[in-house]
């Protein structure tokens, strides 16, 4: 086998004098791999400038010279480039004048094409080339903002790479910036919701006795992928997924599809997530196949729907997230069902997927006192689970997306029905 070193020796007399004068030319630590042309971004240049201006305003107020973002959601939010880690490190550096993504050379020109700002690649010839690339950009920077929760075990590495700099946590501040959506973001959420409904209808049309769960999800996902490609032909087609659960598999909100086959009387859960390059939209509905098997199943389903509809009614600007949770708790307690509740009543949307994201301070939980404001987007998704062996066993949940407006809310999935009248699926 011709190894790299033997290849160098074999080509040395011819290649080295012509092209390579120094040892480090073999092993560059960073490269500019600007291959091809810049792609059309999902968001406009005005939208990206708006986002950068907001973080730069925070940096100026807090005396921060540069921010190094490492999380999927912040790298994407401020650069329009959504990376695929595969065990490698990525970041976006924002200063008062520049923004640049630092990405591994294995991705070659793709990050530059997709980044709204500049890009530099690091090689893997040496162990710490990622931090060398960071050092190149921040040689004399005195104060650097990091996302401490995301950096985690790498905080010491950043500290070692930037010994001259004071490191400060900007995670919460940036979360507050992200949670107020722009008109462009809201329009993406609306389109995603529309596409989610198409996926849900495709899933329902696939349901029949004996169909395995994964076949239903394939139908939903393929429908959504094709519609995203039609609506946004200039973006990456990625990360779209569906969950379809039946019977006992409905007990977990994030249970992946299995080979279990649908049977008459099954409780079902359809979950469609048409991710438009990392921008979250979703539609989830509880269904039954062929018939509702017992009065207890019907009672549980109707009470959960009652909670859901009450949530849609009370969510409005000025309401505290914690107050929404407490008011909805009252309905479950009235029916002696609070013990079956397993999650909060809803969460933030935006840059989010099943592998990362969502803002802890915009959830309908008793300990979250965030006041709802126009421009926030949050879901309404009450869920209860009754264990196997008990009457009415199964997981019940429905999911809508609510845009907080000046006067109330806009439910982007309101046209898709919930409840027994519409969602008992028959052949």
Secondary structure, 3 states (H helix, E strand, C coil): CCCHHHHHHHHHHHHHHHHCCCHHHCCCCEECCCCCCCCCCCCCHHHHHHHHHHHHHHHHHHCCCEEEECCHHHHHHHHCCCCCCCCCCCEEEEECCCEEEEEEHHHCCHHHHHCCCEEEEECCCCCCHHHHHHHHHCCCCCEEEECHHHHHHHHHHHHHHCCCCEEEECHHHHHHHHCCCCHHHHHHHHHHHHHHHHHHHHHHHHCCCCCEHHHHHHHHHHHHHHHHHHHCCCCCCCCCEEEEEEHHHHHCCCCCCCCCECCCCCEEEEEEECCECCECCCEEEEEEECCCCCHHHHHHHHHHHHHHHHHHHHCCCCCEHHHHHHHHHHHHHHCCCHHHECCCCCEECCEEECCEECCCCCECCCCCCCECCCCCEEEECCEEEECCCCCCCEEEECEEEEEECCCCEEECCCCCCCCCCCCEECC
